[in-house]
């Protein structure tokens, strides 16, 4: 175990080294930071408010080979140095781009999604074309959702009509497609005319620069280009087909598995930048003769925002390890993935809302990063599935996680080693989630039971176990999504806390910060338990158990003051260059 100062876990452009990566990766990450810093905050915010398309960033990425190096599996890179699909490295760049703004993270994110069906495909011709396009500086797009059907992949109006030469023509529209105005790698989901059942589904490769590809409009008022596009008799040859049948259906879901993970790191970056700006402003702002940071409610808000950010960091970093260690017999990442998407992104919302409340009017000004972040962060939980969709997915894992752990897994190490995470592109059929097993959760908590709030949170977890075993939701409640969401919120906190404890032990985070994190988890569990209590369908037994699980965190003023001092120490630590 390597002990670290808590401050070292926060991204800081002034001292970022990327020492865990190889030389080529470190240089590209540093080049990206330097590009934003040399461009400066004035330009960053001016372009945001004027809704200037980020072509200059795409030009920079193309010049440096940024996307091609970070997003081309080594088997497709034709020997290009440092090229691989490395989740740890992708997470690092996602955080950096989020730090400077969601609008710069977004084209990177949707390129990842667009590449998902390609790298899962056995079509070597299409893979070669995609790799060459990336190497030339192209970006990708994921043509899945439609205006009338959203992401309901059972109901696609993108229709492929067979032609005499054995190919197809594709006609139909797609909606809410990032990079749809400029992507040369567009993975499009559709169905074959005249075919019924699973065999009708197909993924094919398209190019936004073809004449048969019509960009209708940008559907959002933003720097981002989120396109509505239409294909009209777009020629689709055999070499354009990526997947057909069940394989196409699974490729869609597995691509979302790969892509949604990066939302959490975008949120961590946005929250970190917001924290630097907010504490520097508040600590140097004098009201009624005192710094704003002397007011009790502000102190509490800063401690909560800071602590939530560290919890986000610890959980997400540990989840990377499970992604990179995944294989056919270890699919634990399928639970941790929707939690990073649902929980971490909503934590970013909460933290930024706290910071915005502190800075008040400053958070509306045109020269404030926080004004940008508090607007854009609300988009993160709504990308790649809503919070409700991800909670419903998380619920599938609850019985196996809580009641049927397996001792078959070896300990998972920290995974920052260079290498391709190639299993992500051969995940197989997107089913069987309820059969995924997990390592025992209780020992992880028991090792930290000496911390007062960990012990108290464990009491709440036992309350959840009691509810599930002694007041088991009946068939009607199991079909009631609203009831299930409240229950799954409680379960999510158990998983969230486990990975936080694992990562805290690995990197040596001190007990003071860990105990403060569980102060928050206790309060969040209380809120979920009270929500369950108030559901119209909850039984008297469930209501009683839910109320019995409510706890007050163990109050420790010395611990609180310690964390507050860490927040105040960040005043002036980082300010983006003008």
C-alpha positions as CSV (number, residue, x, y, z in Angstrom):
1,X,0.0,0.0,0.0
2,X,1.3,3.4,-0.9
3,X,0.0,6.2,1.3
4,X,-0.9,9.5,-0.5
5,X,-2.0,12.9,0.7
6,X,-5.6,13.4,-0.1
7,X,-4.8,16.5,-2.2
8,X,-2.7,14.4,-4.5
9,X,-5.9,12.6,-5.7
10,X,-7.3,15.9,-7.1
11,X,-6.4,16.7,-10.7
12,X,-4.3,19.9,-10.8
13,X,-3.0,21.1,-14.2
14,X,0.0,22.8,-12.5
15,X,1.5,19.5,-11.3
16,X,-0.1,16.8,-13.3
17,X,2.5,14.2,-14.3
18,X,0.6,11.1,-15.4
19,X,3.5,9.1,-14.0
20,X,1.4,5.9,-14.0
21,X,1.5,5.9,-17.8
22,X,4.1,5.3,-20.5
23,X,6.0,8.3,-21.9
24,X,3.9,8.6,-25.1
25,X,0.7,8.7,-23.0
26,X,2.1,11.2,-20.5
27,X,3.1,13.5,-23.3
28,X,-0.3,13.5,-25.0
29,X,-2.1,14.1,-21.7
30,X,0.3,17.0,-20.9
31,X,-0.1,18.4,-24.5
32,X,-3.9,18.4,-24.0
33,X,-3.6,20.3,-20.7
34,X,-1.1,22.8,-22.2
35,X,-3.4,23.4,-25.2
36,X,-6.3,24.4,-22.9
37,X,-4.1,26.4,-20.6
38,X,-2.4,28.3,-23.4
39,X,-5.8,29.0,-24.9
40,X,-6.9,30.4,-21.6
41,X,-10.1,30.9,-19.6
42,X,-11.3,34.0,-21.4
43,X,-11.4,32.2,-24.8
44,X,-12.8,29.0,-23.2
45,X,-15.8,30.9,-21.7
46,X,-16.3,33.2,-24.6
47,X,-16.5,30.4,-27.1
48,X,-19.0,28.6,-24.7
49,X,-21.3,31.6,-24.5
50,X,-21.1,32.3,-28.2
51,X,-21.7,28.7,-29.0
52,X,-18.6,28.4,-31.2
53,X,-18.2,24.9,-32.5
54,X,-15.0,23.3,-31.1
55,X,-13.3,22.7,-34.4
56,X,-10.0,24.1,-33.0
57,X,-10.0,21.3,-30.4
58,X,-10.7,18.7,-33.1
59,X,-7.9,20.1,-35.2
60,X,-5.6,19.9,-32.1
61,X,-6.6,16.3,-31.5
62,X,-6.0,15.4,-35.1
63,X,-2.6,17.1,-35.2
64,X,-1.5,15.2,-32.1
65,X,-3.1,11.9,-33.0
66,X,-4.8,12.1,-29.7
67,X,-8.0,10.1,-30.4
68,X,-6.3,7.6,-32.7
69,X,-3.6,6.8,-30.1
70,X,-6.0,6.5,-27.2
71,X,-8.9,4.7,-29.1
72,X,-7.3,2.4,-31.6
73,X,-6.7,-1.2,-30.3
74,X,-3.2,-2.3,-30.9
75,X,-4.3,-5.0,-33.4
76,X,-5.7,-2.3,-35.7
77,X,-2.9,0.3,-35.2
78,X,-0.4,-1.0,-37.8
79,X,2.4,-0.6,-35.3
80,X,1.6,3.0,-34.3
81,X,3.5,3.7,-31.0
82,X,1.5,3.8,-27.8
83,X,-1.8,3.0,-29.6
84,X,-4.2,0.8,-27.5
85,X,-7.6,0.8,-25.9
86,X,-6.6,1.3,-22.2
87,X,-9.5,2.1,-19.9
88,X,-7.2,3.7,-17.3
89,X,-5.7,6.0,-19.9
90,X,-9.1,6.8,-21.4
91,X,-10.4,7.7,-17.9
92,X,-7.5,10.1,-17.4
93,X,-8.2,11.9,-20.6
94,X,-12.0,11.9,-19.9
95,X,-11.3,13.7,-16.6
96,X,-9.0,16.3,-18.2
97,X,-11.5,17.1,-20.9
98,X,-14.3,17.3,-18.4
99,X,-12.2,19.6,-16.3
100,X,-12.1,22.1,-19.1
101,X,-15.7,21.7,-20.0
102,X,-18.4,19.2,-21.1
103,X,-18.3,20.5,-24.6
104,X,-14.8,19.2,-25.1
105,X,-15.4,16.0,-23.4
106,X,-18.5,15.3,-25.5
107,X,-16.9,14.8,-29.0
108,X,-14.4,12.4,-27.4
109,X,-17.2,10.5,-25.6
110,X,-19.3,10.1,-28.7
111,X,-16.3,9.0,-30.7
112,X,-15.9,6.2,-28.2
113,X,-19.5,5.2,-28.7
114,X,-19.1,5.3,-32.5
115,X,-16.1,3.0,-32.3
116,X,-17.8,0.4,-30.1
117,X,-19.6,-1.5,-32.8
118,X,-16.6,-1.3,-35.1
119,X,-14.1,-2.8,-32.6
120,X,-16.6,-5.5,-31.7
121,X,-16.9,-6.4,-35.4
122,X,-15.1,-9.2,-37.2
123,X,-15.2,-7.1,-40.4
124,X,-11.5,-6.5,-41.0
125,X,-12.2,-4.1,-43.9
126,X,-14.4,-1.9,-41.8
127,X,-11.9,-2.0,-38.9
128,X,-9.1,-0.9,-41.2
129,X,-11.1,2.0,-42.6
130,X,-12.0,3.2,-39.1
131,X,-8.4,3.0,-38.0
132,X,-7.2,4.9,-41.0
133,X,-9.9,7.5,-40.5
134,X,-8.9,8.0,-36.9
135,X,-5.3,8.3,-37.9
136,X,-6.3,11.0,-40.3
137,X,-8.0,12.9,-37.5
138,X,-11.6,11.8,-37.9
139,X,-14.1,11.5,-35.1
140,X,-16.9,9.0,-34.6
141,X,-20.7,9.0,-34.0
142,X,-23.1,6.4,-32.6
143,X,-26.2,6.3,-34.8
144,X,-28.6,4.5,-32.4
145,X,-31.4,6.8,-31.1
146,X,-34.3,8.0,-33.1
147,X,-36.7,10.9,-32.7
148,X,-39.8,8.8,-32.2
149,X,-38.3,5.8,-30.4
150,X,-35.4,7.2,-28.5
151,X,-32.9,4.4,-27.7
152,X,-35.6,1.7,-28.0
153,X,-33.6,-0.6,-30.3
154,X,-36.6,-2.9,-30.7
155,X,-38.3,-0.2,-32.8
156,X,-36.1,1.3,-35.5
157,X,-37.3,3.2,-38.5
158,X,-33.8,3.0,-40.2
159,X,-34.7,0.5,-42.9
160,X,-32.2,-1.4,-45.1
161,X,-33.7,-2.5,-48.4
162,X,-31.9,-5.3,-50.2
163,X,-30.5,-4.5,-53.7
164,X,-29.9,-6.8,-56.7
165,X,-26.1,-6.7,-56.2
166,X,-26.4,-8.3,-52.7
167,X,-26.1,-5.0,-50.8
168,X,-28.7,-2.6,-49.4
169,X,-29.8,0.9,-49.4
170,X,-30.6,2.5,-46.1
171,X,-33.3,5.1,-45.5
172,X,-34.4,6.7,-42.2
173,X,-33.5,9.2,-39.6
174,X,-31.4,9.3,-36.4
175,X,-31.7,11.9,-33.7
176,X,-29.5,13.2,-30.9
177,X,-26.3,12.0,-32.6
178,X,-23.2,13.7,-31.3
179,X,-20.6,14.5,-34.0
180,X,-23.2,13.7,-36.6
181,X,-22.2,16.8,-38.6
182,X,-18.6,15.8,-39.1
183,X,-18.0,12.2,-38.2
184,X,-16.3,9.9,-40.7
185,X,-17.0,6.9,-38.6
186,X,-20.7,6.6,-38.0
187,X,-22.0,3.3,-36.6
188,X,-25.7,3.1,-37.6
189,X,-28.3,0.7,-36.2
190,X,-31.2,-0.3,-38.3
191,X,-33.3,-3.3,-39.5
192,X,-33.6,-5.2,-42.7
193,X,-36.8,-4.8,-44.6
194,X,-38.9,-8.0,-44.8
195,X,-37.1,-9.8,-42.0
196,X,-38.8,-10.6,-38.7
197,X,-37.4,-11.3,-35.2
198,X,-33.8,-10.9,-34.1
199,X,-32.4,-11.5,-37.6
200,X,-33.7,-8.1,-38.7
201,X,-31.2,-6.1,-36.7
202,X,-28.0,-4.7,-38.3
203,X,-25.2,-2.3,-37.6
204,X,-23.4,-0.7,-40.5
205,X,-20.7,1.9,-41.1
206,X,-21.6,5.2,-42.6
207,X,-19.8,8.5,-43.4
208,X,-21.4,11.9,-42.7
209,X,-19.6,13.4,-45.8
210,X,-21.5,11.2,-48.3
211,X,-24.2,12.9,-50.4
212,X,-26.8,10.5,-49.2
213,X,-26.1,11.5,-45.6
214,X,-28.2,14.7,-44.8
215,X,-27.4,16.6,-41.6
216,X,-30.8,18.1,-40.8
217,X,-29.8,20.4,-37.9
218,X,-28.1,20.8,-34.6
219,X,-30.9,20.0,-32.1
220,X,-29.2,21.7,-29.0
221,X,-28.3,25.4,-28.5
222,X,-24.7,24.7,-27.7
223,X,-21.1,24.5,-28.9
224,X,-21.8,20.8,-29.2
225,X,-23.2,19.5,-32.4
226,X,-25.9,17.0,-31.6
227,X,-27.3,16.1,-34.9
228,X,-30.5,15.0,-36.5
229,X,-29.5,13.3,-39.7
230,X,-31.3,11.4,-42.4
231,X,-30.1,8.8,-44.9
232,X,-31.8,8.6,-48.2
233,X,-31.0,5.5,-50.3
234,X,-27.6,5.4,-48.7
235,X,-25.7,2.5,-50.3
236,X,-24.6,-0.1,-47.8
237,X,-22.2,-2.8,-49.2
238,X,-21.1,-6.0,-47.6
239,X,-17.9,-4.4,-46.4
240,X,-20.0,-1.8,-44.5
241,X,-21.9,-4.4,-42.4
242,X,-20.6,-4.6,-38.8
243,X,-23.1,-6.9,-37.2
244,X,-26.4,-8.7,-38.0
245,X,-29.0,-10.4,-35.9
246,X,-28.5,-10.9,-32.2
247,X,-24.9,-9.8,-32.6
248,X,-26.1,-6.4,-33.6
249,X,-28.5,-6.1,-30.7
250,X,-25.7,-7.1,-28.2
251,X,-23.2,-4.7,-29.9
252,X,-25.6,-1.8,-29.2
253,X,-25.9,-2.7,-25.5
254,X,-22.2,-3.6,-25.1
255,X,-21.2,-0.3,-26.7
256,X,-23.2,1.5,-24.1
257,X,-21.4,-0.6,-21.4
258,X,-18.1,0.6,-22.8
259,X,-19.1,4.2,-23.3
260,X,-21.2,5.1,-20.3
261,X,-18.2,4.5,-18.0
262,X,-16.5,7.7,-19.1
263,X,-19.4,9.9,-17.9
264,X,-18.2,9.6,-14.3
265,X,-14.7,10.9,-15.1
266,X,-16.2,13.8,-17.1
267,X,-18.2,14.7,-13.9
268,X,-15.1,14.4,-11.7
269,X,-13.2,16.8,-13.9
270,X,-16.1,19.3,-13.9
271,X,-16.5,19.1,-10.1
272,X,-12.8,19.5,-9.4
273,X,-12.5,22.7,-11.5
274,X,-15.6,24.1,-9.9
275,X,-14.2,23.4,-6.4
276,X,-11.0,25.3,-7.1
277,X,-12.9,28.3,-8.4
278,X,-15.5,28.3,-5.6
279,X,-13.1,28.0,-2.7
280,X,-10.7,30.6,-4.1
281,X,-13.6,33.0,-4.5
282,X,-15.4,32.3,-1.2
283,X,-12.3,32.3,1.0
284,X,-11.2,35.7,-0.4
285,X,-14.7,37.2,-0.3
286,X,-15.4,39.4,2.8
287,X,-19.0,39.7,3.9
288,X,-20.0,41.4,7.2
289,X,-16.3,41.7,8.0
290,X,-15.5,38.0,7.6
291,X,-14.4,35.6,4.9
292,X,-17.4,33.7,3.5
293,X,-15.8,30.5,4.7
294,X,-16.4,31.4,8.3
295,X,-20.2,31.0,8.0
296,X,-21.4,27.7,9.4
297,X,-23.6,26.8,6.5
298,X,-20.9,27.5,3.9
299,X,-18.4,25.4,5.9
300,X,-20.8,22.5,5.9
301,X,-21.5,22.9,2.1
302,X,-17.8,23.0,1.3
303,X,-17.0,19.9,3.4
304,X,-19.9,18.0,1.8
305,X,-18.9,19.0,-1.8
306,X,-15.3,18.1,-1.2
307,X,-16.1,14.8,0.5
308,X,-18.5,13.8,-2.2
309,X,-15.9,14.6,-4.8
310,X,-13.4,12.3,-3.1
311,X,-15.9,9.5,-2.8
312,X,-16.5,9.9,-6.6
313,X,-12.8,9.7,-7.2
314,X,-12.2,6.6,-5.1
315,X,-15.1,4.6,-6.4
316,X,-14.4,5.4,-10.1
317,X,-10.7,4.7,-9.8
318,X,-11.4,1.3,-8.3
319,X,-14.0,0.5,-10.9
320,X,-11.3,1.0,-13.6
321,X,-9.5,-2.0,-12.2
322,X,-12.6,-4.3,-12.5
323,X,-13.1,-3.1,-16.1
324,X,-9.6,-4.0,-17.0
325,X,-9.6,-7.3,-15.2
326,X,-12.9,-8.4,-16.7
327,X,-13.3,-11.6,-18.7
328,X,-15.9,-14.3,-19.5
329,X,-15.8,-15.5,-15.9
330,X,-15.6,-12.1,-14.3
331,X,-18.3,-9.7,-15.3
332,X,-18.5,-7.7,-12.1
333,X,-17.9,-4.6,-14.1
334,X,-21.5,-4.8,-15.3
335,X,-22.7,-3.7,-11.9
336,X,-20.0,-1.1,-11.2
337,X,-20.5,0.4,-14.7
338,X,-24.1,1.7,-14.2
339,X,-23.2,2.9,-10.7
340,X,-20.4,5.1,-12.1
341,X,-23.0,6.3,-14.6
342,X,-25.9,6.8,-12.3
343,X,-24.4,7.5,-8.9
344,X,-21.2,9.3,-9.7
345,X,-22.8,11.7,-12.2
346,X,-25.6,12.5,-9.7
347,X,-22.9,13.1,-7.1
348,X,-21.3,15.6,-9.5
349,X,-24.7,17.3,-9.7
350,X,-25.0,17.5,-5.9
351,X,-21.4,18.8,-5.4
352,X,-21.6,21.4,-8.1
353,X,-25.1,22.5,-6.7
354,X,-23.5,23.0,-3.3
355,X,-20.7,25.0,-4.7
356,X,-23.0,27.1,-6.8
357,X,-25.1,27.9,-3.7
358,X,-22.0,29.1,-1.9
359,X,-20.8,31.5,-4.6
360,X,-24.4,32.7,-5.3
361,X,-24.4,35.5,-7.8
362,X,-20.8,34.8,-8.9
363,X,-22.0,31.6,-10.3
364,X,-24.0,33.4,-13.0
365,X,-21.3,35.6,-14.4
366,X,-19.8,35.2,-17.8
367,X,-16.3,34.8,-16.5
368,X,-17.2,32.0,-14.2
369,X,-16.4,28.3,-15.0
370,X,-19.0,27.4,-12.4
371,X,-21.7,29.1,-14.4
372,X,-20.9,26.7,-17.2
373,X,-20.5,23.6,-15.0
374,X,-23.8,24.0,-13.1
375,X,-25.7,24.2,-16.4
376,X,-23.9,21.3,-18.2
377,X,-23.6,18.8,-15.3
378,X,-27.3,18.1,-15.4
379,X,-26.8,16.5,-18.8
380,X,-24.4,13.7,-17.5
381,X,-27.0,11.5,-15.7
382,X,-29.2,11.7,-18.8
383,X,-26.7,10.4,-21.3
384,X,-26.6,6.7,-22.2
385,X,-29.8,6.0,-20.1
386,X,-31.6,7.9,-17.5
387,X,-31.0,7.5,-13.7
388,X,-34.1,5.3,-13.6
389,X,-32.9,3.0,-16.4
390,X,-29.6,2.5,-14.7
391,X,-31.2,1.9,-11.3
392,X,-33.4,-0.8,-12.9
393,X,-30.2,-2.4,-14.3
394,X,-28.4,-2.2,-11.0
395,X,-31.4,-4.0,-9.3
396,X,-30.7,-7.1,-11.4
397,X,-27.5,-7.7,-9.5
398,X,-28.9,-7.2,-6.0
399,X,-29.7,-10.9,-5.0
400,X,-26.3,-12.3,-6.1
401,X,-24.3,-9.5,-4.6
402,X,-25.9,-9.4,-1.2
403,X,-26.8,-13.1,-0.7
404,X,-24.6,-15.3,-2.9
405,X,-21.0,-14.0,-3.0
406,X,-18.3,-16.1,-4.4
407,X,-14.8,-16.9,-3.0
408,X,-13.5,-17.8,-6.5
409,X,-12.1,-14.4,-7.3
410,X,-8.5,-13.4,-6.7
411,X,-7.8,-10.0,-5.4
412,X,-7.9,-7.4,-8.2
413,X,-4.8,-5.2,-8.3
414,X,-4.5,-1.6,-9.4
415,X,-4.6,-1.6,-13.2
416,X,-2.6,1.2,-14.8
417,X,-0.4,-1.2,-16.8
418,X,-0.2,-0.5,-20.5
419,X,-2.3,-2.9,-22.6
420,X,-5.5,-3.4,-24.5
421,X,-8.7,-4.1,-22.7
422,X,-9.7,-6.3,-25.5
423,X,-12.4,-8.2,-23.6
424,X,-14.6,-5.2,-23.8
425,X,-15.0,-5.9,-27.5
426,X,-15.9,-9.5,-27.0
427,X,-18.4,-9.2,-24.1
428,X,-20.7,-11.6,-25.8
429,X,-24.5,-11.7,-25.5
430,X,-26.0,-8.9,-23.4
431,X,-27.9,-11.2,-21.0
432,X,-27.5,-13.3,-17.9
433,X,-27.0,-10.4,-15.6
434,X,-28.7,-12.0,-12.6
435,X,-26.1,-14.8,-12.8
436,X,-23.1,-12.6,-12.4
437,X,-21.4,-13.2,-9.0
438,X,-19.3,-10.9,-6.8
439,X,-16.7,-11.3,-4.2
440,X,-17.9,-11.1,-0.5
441,X,-18.7,-7.5,0.5
442,X,-18.8,-8.0,4.3
443,X,-15.1,-8.5,4.9
444,X,-14.3,-5.2,3.2
445,X,-16.6,-3.4,5.6
446,X,-15.4,-5.4,8.6
447,X,-11.8,-4.3,8.0
448,X,-13.0,-0.7,8.4
449,X,-15.5,-1.2,11.2
450,X,-13.2,0.6,13.6
451,X,-14.3,3.9,11.9
452,X,-17.5,5.1,13.7
453,X,-19.4,6.0,10.6
454,X,-18.5,2.8,8.7
455,X,-19.8,0.8,11.7
456,X,-23.0,2.8,11.7
457,X,-23.5,2.5,8.0
458,X,-23.0,-1.2,8.3
459,X,-26.0,-1.2,10.7
460,X,-28.0,0.4,8.0
461,X,-26.9,-2.3,5.5
462,X,-28.1,-4.9,7.9
463,X,-31.4,-3.1,7.9
464,X,-31.6,-3.5,4.2
465,X,-30.8,-7.2,4.5
466,X,-33.7,-7.5,7.1
467,X,-36.1,-5.8,4.8
468,X,-35.3,-8.1,1.9
469,X,-35.5,-11.3,4.0
470,X,-38.3,-10.6,6.5
471,X,-40.4,-8.2,4.4
472,X,-39.6,-9.3,0.9
473,X,-41.2,-7.2,-1.8
474,X,-44.1,-9.1,-3.2
475,X,-44.8,-9.7,-6.9
476,X,-46.7,-6.4,-7.4
477,X,-43.9,-4.4,-5.7
478,X,-41.3,-6.1,-7.8
479,X,-43.2,-4.9,-10.9
480,X,-43.5,-1.4,-9.4
481,X,-40.6,0.5,-10.8
482,X,-41.1,3.5,-8.5
483,X,-40.9,1.2,-5.4
484,X,-37.9,-0.6,-6.9
485,X,-36.0,2.6,-7.5
486,X,-36.1,3.6,-3.8
487,X,-34.9,0.1,-2.8
488,X,-32.1,0.1,-5.4
489,X,-30.9,3.5,-4.1
490,X,-30.2,1.8,-0.8
491,X,-28.5,-1.1,-2.4
492,X,-26.4,1.1,-4.6
493,X,-24.9,2.8,-1.5
494,X,-23.6,-0.6,-0.3
495,X,-21.7,-1.2,-3.5
496,X,-20.5,2.4,-3.6
497,X,-19.2,2.1,-0.1
498,X,-17.4,-1.2,-0.8
499,X,-15.3,0.1,-3.7
500,X,-14.6,3.3,-1.8
501,X,-13.2,1.3,1.0
502,X,-11.2,-0.9,-1.3
503,X,-9.6,2.0,-3.1
504,X,-9.0,4.0,0.1
505,X,-7.0,1.0,1.5
506,X,-5.0,0.6,-1.8
507,X,-3.9,4.2,-2.0
508,X,-3.7,4.9,1.7
509,X,-6.4,7.5,2.2
510,X,-6.5,8.5,5.8
511,X,-9.2,7.4,8.2
512,X,-10.4,11.0,8.8
513,X,-11.5,11.4,5.2
514,X,-13.0,7.9,4.9
515,X,-15.1,8.4,8.0
516,X,-16.3,11.7,6.7
517,X,-17.3,10.0,3.4
518,X,-19.4,7.6,5.4
519,X,-21.0,10.5,7.3
520,X,-22.5,11.4,3.9
521,X,-23.4,7.8,2.9
522,X,-25.3,7.4,6.1
523,X,-27.3,10.6,5.3
524,X,-27.9,9.4,1.8
525,X,-29.1,6.0,3.1
526,X,-31.5,7.8,5.4
527,X,-33.0,9.7,2.5
528,X,-33.5,6.5,0.5
529,X,-35.0,4.7,3.5
530,X,-37.4,7.6,4.1
531,X,-38.3,7.6,0.4
532,X,-39.1,3.9,0.6
533,X,-41.2,4.4,3.7
534,X,-43.3,7.0,1.9
535,X,-44.0,4.9,-1.2
536,X,-47.7,4.2,-1.6
537,X,-47.1,0.4,-2.0
538,X,-44.8,-0.1,1.0
539,X,-46.2,-2.4,3.6
540,X,-46.3,-1.7,7.3
541,X,-43.5,-4.1,8.0
542,X,-41.3,-2.5,5.3
543,X,-42.1,1.0,6.7
544,X,-41.1,-0.1,10.2
545,X,-37.8,-1.7,9.0
546,X,-37.0,1.4,6.8
547,X,-37.5,3.7,9.7
548,X,-35.4,1.4,12.0
549,X,-32.5,1.7,9.5
550,X,-32.3,5.5,9.8
551,X,-29.2,6.6,11.7
552,X,-27.6,9.9,12.5
553,X,-23.9,10.0,11.5
554,X,-21.4,10.1,14.4
555,X,-20.5,13.7,14.9
556,X,-16.9,14.6,15.3
557,X,-16.0,18.3,15.2
558,X,-12.3,17.7,15.1
559,X,-12.8,15.5,12.0
560,X,-15.0,18.1,10.4
561,X,-12.5,20.9,11.0
562,X,-9.7,18.7,9.6
563,X,-11.6,18.3,6.3
564,X,-12.6,22.0,6.2
565,X,-8.9,22.9,6.6
566,X,-8.1,20.8,3.5
567,X,-10.7,22.6,1.5
568,X,-9.5,26.0,2.5
569,X,-5.9,25.0,1.6
570,X,-7.1,24.7,-2.0
571,X,-7.8,28.5,-2.1
572,X,-5.6,29.8,-4.8
573,X,-4.1,26.4,-5.5
574,X,-5.3,26.5,-9.2
575,X,-6.7,29.2,-11.4
576,X,-6.9,28.8,-15.1
577,X,-4.7,31.1,-17.1
578,X,-6.6,34.1,-18.5
